[in-house]
């Protein structure tokens, strides 16, 4: 039981570290958030941003990566 819990905690920690690294690197990717399907509405000092194309691209990319890792 302890080994399983240890592995789960280790994977959880690695996942958080990877997410933190992604958040540090993401602003340096020039096209992320500025794709043609990303919608931005501005009116009276309020901005609403809907990154539809970026979410779709990231979803496809993560699906391919996870499928490749799952086949090992």
C-alpha positions in Angstrom: 0.0 0.0 0.0 2.8 2.4 0.9 4.6 1.8 -2.4 1.4 2.7 -4.4 0.8 5.8 -2.4 4.5 6.8 -2.9 4.2 6.4 -6.6 1.0 8.4 -6.8 2.5 11.2 -4.8 5.6 11.2 -6.9 3.6 11.4 -10.2 1.4 14.1 -8.7 4.5 16.1 -7.8 6.0 15.7 -11.2 2.8 16.7 -12.8 2.7 19.9 -10.8 6.3 20.6 -11.7 5.6 20.1 -15.4 2.6 22.4 -15.1 4.7 25.1 -13.4 7.3 24.8 -16.2 4.6 25.1 -18.8 3.3 28.3 -17.2 6.9 29.7 -17.2 7.5 28.9 -20.9 4.0 29.6 -22.3 4.3 33.4 -22.6 7.4 32.9 -24.8 5.5 30.9 -27.4 4.5 33.7 -29.9 1.4 32.2 -31.5 -0.2 30.8 -28.3 -3.3 32.8 -27.6 -3.2 34.6 -31.0 -4.6 31.9 -33.3 -7.3 32.8 -35.9 -10.0 31.1 -33.8 -9.2 32.9 -30.6 -12.0 35.4 -29.8 -11.5 38.7 -28.0 -14.3 41.1 -27.1 -13.5 44.6 -25.7 -16.0 47.1 -24.6 -16.0 49.9 -21.9 -12.8 48.8 -20.2 -13.8 45.1 -20.1 -12.1 42.4 -22.1 -13.4 38.9 -22.6 -11.0 36.4 -24.2 -12.1 33.0 -25.5 -9.0 31.0 -26.7 -11.0 28.4 -28.7 -8.4 27.6 -31.3 -5.6 27.4 -28.7 -7.6 25.0 -26.5 -8.4 22.8 -29.5 -4.7 22.8 -30.6 -3.5 21.9 -27.1 -6.2 19.2 -26.7 -5.1 17.5 -29.9 -1.4 17.8 -29.0 -2.0 16.3 -25.5 -4.2 13.6 -26.9 -1.4 12.5 -29.3 1.3 12.6 -26.6 -0.8 10.7 -24.1 -1.8 8.1 -26.7 1.9 7.6 -27.6 2.9 7.2 -23.9 0.0 4.9 -23.2 1.1 2.4 -25.9 4.4 1.7 -24.2 
